[in-house]
Amino acid sequence: MVRQKGRNTKNRHRYVVSVMDWYVNVSFNDYDFIRLIDGEEFEESIYVVLEGRITSTTSKKCKRYMQAKVSIHSSDVWYNKEMLRDEQHTIGKMEIVKAYSCLEKEDTLYIRVSVPMKSYENIRDYLTYKGKALISLIGTELNWRKGEIYTLEFGKLSNVSL
């Protein structure tokens, strides 16, 4: 009998992040000292970081109004459908960084998501126009402060105040 690949739906949890600030992080030649033999001129890394707080969640291991940072990267893997179906069922990862780690003043949920280039440009244009957003993420339960993300949705920011 053929067994279908599928996600375990009972372990899905929703994380809703209210974004109040955002910025773009750009870096060039991060690994230039490693790639001395390569003939390429440079390698760039551009991603959008959205800062906000979790307004609601179904997870028991994440607190409401916890600080959250969503990092959105553009990726070309989306254009190869066979690779997407076979190898990549998640679009991102998440991790809670504790306050005593000296990176943040309070516990923070870091979320890293990869999206297609066209979606990345649309998200950046929307944030330039509006400045605020409401993001709904569906992923796994946090296990040892780490988890995976399956879907990313932008919604209307209405009656959400922190």
C-alpha positions as CSV (number, residue, x, y, z in Angstrom):
1,M,0.0,0.0,0.0
2,V,1.3,3.5,-0.9
3,R,1.8,5.8,2.1
4,Q,1.2,9.5,1.6
5,K,3.7,12.0,2.9
6,G,1.9,14.5,5.0
7,R,2.2,16.8,8.0
8,N,0.9,15.8,11.3
9,T,-2.1,18.2,11.6
10,K,-2.7,17.7,15.3
11,N,0.8,19.2,16.0
12,R,0.1,22.4,14.1
13,H,0.0,25.6,16.1
14,R,-0.9,29.2,15.1
15,Y,1.4,32.1,16.1
16,V,0.0,35.6,15.4
17,V,2.6,38.4,15.4
18,S,1.6,42.0,15.5
19,V,4.4,43.9,13.7
20,M,5.2,47.4,14.8
21,D,8.6,48.1,13.3
22,W,10.7,46.7,10.5
23,Y,14.1,47.2,8.8
24,V,16.1,45.7,5.9
25,N,19.4,44.0,6.7
26,V,22.0,44.0,3.8
27,S,25.5,42.5,3.9
28,F,28.0,41.8,1.2
29,N,30.8,39.3,1.1
30,D,30.1,37.7,4.5
31,Y,32.3,34.7,3.5
32,D,34.8,36.4,1.3
33,F,37.7,35.1,3.4
34,I,36.6,31.5,2.7
35,R,36.0,31.9,-1.0
36,L,39.5,33.1,-2.1
37,I,39.6,30.7,-5.1
38,D,36.1,31.5,-6.4
39,G,36.0,33.8,-9.3
40,E,32.7,35.5,-8.3
41,E,32.8,39.2,-7.4
42,F,30.6,39.3,-4.3
43,E,27.8,37.5,-2.6
44,E,24.9,39.6,-1.1
45,S,22.5,38.8,1.7
46,I,19.4,40.9,1.9
47,Y,16.5,40.2,4.2
48,V,13.6,42.0,6.0
49,V,13.3,41.8,9.8
50,L,9.9,42.5,11.3
51,E,9.8,43.3,15.0
52,G,6.7,42.9,17.1
53,R,4.9,40.9,19.7
54,I,2.8,37.7,19.7
55,T,-0.8,38.7,20.1
56,S,-2.2,35.2,20.2
57,T,-1.0,31.6,20.0
58,T,-2.3,28.1,20.5
59,S,1.1,26.9,21.8
60,K,1.5,26.3,25.5
61,K,5.3,26.9,25.4
62,C,5.0,30.4,24.0
63,K,3.7,33.4,26.0
64,R,1.2,36.0,24.8
65,Y,2.8,39.4,24.2
66,M,6.3,37.8,24.0
67,Q,8.7,39.7,21.8
68,A,9.0,38.3,18.3
69,K,11.4,38.9,15.3
70,V,10.4,37.6,11.9
71,S,13.2,37.4,9.3
72,I,12.0,37.1,5.7
73,H,14.5,35.9,3.1
74,S,14.0,35.5,-0.6
75,S,14.8,32.1,-2.0
76,D,15.0,30.6,-5.5
77,V,14.1,27.1,-4.3
78,W,10.4,27.9,-4.8
79,Y,10.8,27.8,-8.6
80,N,11.7,24.1,-8.6
81,K,8.4,22.4,-7.8
82,E,9.9,18.9,-7.7
83,M,12.5,19.9,-5.1
84,L,9.8,21.8,-3.1
85,R,7.5,18.8,-3.0
86,D,10.1,16.2,-2.2
87,E,12.6,17.9,0.1
88,Q,11.2,21.1,1.5
89,H,7.9,20.8,3.3
90,T,8.8,23.6,5.7
91,I,9.3,27.3,4.8
92,G,11.1,28.3,7.9
93,K,12.4,27.7,11.4
94,M,11.8,29.3,14.8
95,E,13.6,29.4,18.1
96,I,13.2,31.1,21.5
97,V,16.3,33.1,22.6
98,K,16.3,33.5,26.4
99,A,17.0,36.8,28.0
100,Y,20.1,35.7,29.8
101,S,21.8,34.9,26.4
102,C,22.9,38.6,26.2
103,L,21.3,39.0,22.8
104,E,17.9,40.3,24.0
105,K,16.6,42.0,27.1
106,E,13.6,39.6,27.3
107,D,12.7,36.2,25.9
108,T,12.3,36.6,22.1
109,L,10.9,34.3,19.5
110,Y,13.1,34.4,16.4
111,I,11.4,33.2,13.2
112,R,13.3,32.8,9.9
113,V,11.1,32.3,6.8
114,S,12.0,31.9,3.1
115,V,9.6,33.2,0.4
116,P,9.7,33.5,-3.4
117,M,11.4,36.6,-4.8
118,K,8.1,38.2,-6.1
119,S,6.4,37.7,-2.7
120,Y,9.4,39.2,-1.0
121,E,9.2,42.3,-3.1
122,N,5.4,42.5,-2.5
123,I,5.9,42.2,1.3
124,R,8.6,44.9,1.2
125,D,6.3,47.2,-0.8
126,Y,3.4,46.6,1.6
127,L,5.5,47.4,4.6
128,T,6.9,50.6,3.0
129,Y,3.3,51.7,2.4
130,K,1.6,50.6,5.7
131,G,4.5,50.3,8.2
132,K,2.6,47.8,10.3
133,A,1.2,44.3,9.7
134,L,-0.4,41.3,11.3
135,I,1.4,38.0,10.5
136,S,-0.2,34.6,11.1
137,L,2.3,31.7,11.1
138,I,1.4,28.0,11.3
139,G,4.0,25.6,12.6
140,T,5.0,22.9,15.0
141,E,5.0,23.0,18.8
142,L,8.2,24.4,20.2
143,N,10.4,21.5,21.3
144,W,13.6,22.4,23.2
145,R,12.8,26.0,22.2
146,K,12.9,25.2,18.5
147,G,10.3,24.5,15.8
148,E,9.4,24.6,12.2
149,I,7.1,26.9,10.1
150,Y,4.7,25.6,7.4
151,T,2.7,28.7,6.3
152,L,3.0,32.5,6.4
153,E,0.0,34.8,6.0
154,F,-0.3,38.6,6.1
155,G,-3.6,40.0,7.5
156,K,-5.3,43.3,8.2
157,L,-4.1,45.0,11.4
158,S,-7.3,45.9,13.1
159,N,-8.0,46.7,16.7
160,V,-4.7,45.3,17.9
161,S,-2.9,47.3,20.5
162,L,0.0,46.5,22.7
